[in-house]
Amino acid sequence: MSEHYLNHPTFGLLSRLCRVDEFRSLFTTLYAQRLFFLITTSPDGVQFEPVSRADAKLMVENQMRSLRRGGTDTDQKNLQHIYKRTFSQ
């Protein structure tokens, strides 16, 4: 799983936690990891949608379940590490 970063116009550098689907990914602020954004990419551009910590946690948990059903062991372990690092505070 490679690292992806995106620059938010107000909050600075964002780091991707996981993909939600083909066009959407969940990002968090790089250093504080307190603000979460659902980023949608389309031919019209990039859309930033703020989401709550609880919703972000649920999205990562859903992605972890999906990876358990059909992902690689490495991807599962990487996402579990991201989950613990981000939400065990």
C-alpha positions as CSV (number, residue, x, y, z in Angstrom):
1,M,0.0,0.0,0.0
2,S,1.6,3.2,-1.1
3,E,1.3,6.6,0.6
4,H,-0.8,9.3,-1.1
5,Y,-0.8,13.0,-0.1
6,L,-3.1,15.8,-1.2
7,N,-2.8,19.5,-0.5
8,H,-6.0,21.1,1.0
9,P,-6.4,24.8,0.4
10,T,-7.0,25.6,4.1
11,F,-5.8,22.6,6.1
12,G,-2.5,21.9,4.3
13,L,-1.2,18.5,3.6
14,L,-3.6,15.5,3.9
15,S,-2.6,11.9,4.1
16,R,-4.8,9.1,2.6
17,L,-6.0,6.5,5.1
18,C,-7.8,4.3,2.6
19,R,-9.8,4.1,-0.6
20,V,-13.6,4.0,-0.1
21,D,-14.5,3.1,-3.6
22,E,-13.2,3.7,-7.2
23,F,-13.6,7.5,-7.0
24,R,-13.5,8.3,-3.2
25,S,-10.8,8.1,-0.6
26,L,-10.6,9.0,3.1
27,F,-7.9,11.5,4.0
28,T,-6.8,13.0,7.3
29,T,-4.7,16.0,8.2
30,L,-1.1,14.9,8.1
31,Y,0.2,15.8,11.6
32,A,-2.7,16.1,14.0
33,Q,-4.9,13.4,12.4
34,R,-8.0,15.1,13.9
35,L,-9.8,16.3,10.8
36,F,-11.0,13.9,8.2
37,F,-12.1,14.4,4.6
38,L,-13.8,12.2,2.0
39,I,-12.2,13.2,-1.3
40,T,-14.0,12.5,-4.5
41,T,-12.2,12.7,-7.8
42,S,-14.1,13.2,-11.0
43,P,-13.6,14.7,-14.5
44,D,-14.9,18.0,-12.9
45,G,-12.1,18.1,-10.3
46,V,-11.6,17.2,-6.7
47,Q,-14.2,17.6,-4.0
48,F,-13.4,17.8,-0.3
49,E,-16.2,16.7,2.1
50,P,-15.5,16.9,5.8
51,V,-16.5,13.9,7.8
52,S,-16.7,13.3,11.6
53,R,-14.1,11.1,13.4
54,A,-16.8,8.5,14.0
55,D,-17.8,8.3,10.3
56,A,-14.1,8.1,9.3
57,K,-13.6,5.3,11.8
58,L,-16.6,3.4,10.4
59,M,-15.3,3.9,6.8
60,V,-11.9,2.4,7.7
61,E,-13.6,-0.5,9.6
62,N,-15.8,-1.2,6.6
63,Q,-12.7,-1.2,4.3
64,M,-11.0,-3.6,6.8
65,R,-13.9,-6.0,6.5
66,S,-13.8,-5.8,2.8
67,L,-10.1,-6.6,2.7
68,R,-10.6,-9.6,5.0
69,R,-13.0,-11.0,2.4
70,G,-11.0,-10.4,-0.7
71,G,-7.8,-8.5,-0.1
72,T,-4.2,-9.5,0.4
73,D,-2.7,-10.2,3.8
74,T,-0.3,-7.3,3.4
75,D,-3.1,-4.8,2.6
76,Q,-5.0,-6.0,5.7
77,K,-2.1,-5.6,8.0
78,N,-1.2,-2.2,6.6
79,L,-4.8,-0.9,7.0
80,Q,-5.0,-2.4,10.5
81,H,-1.8,-0.5,11.4
82,I,-3.2,2.7,10.0
83,Y,-6.4,2.1,12.0
84,K,-4.6,1.6,15.3
85,R,-2.3,4.6,14.7
86,T,-5.2,6.9,13.8
87,F,-8.0,5.8,16.1
88,S,-6.3,4.5,19.2
89,Q,-5.7,7.9,20.7
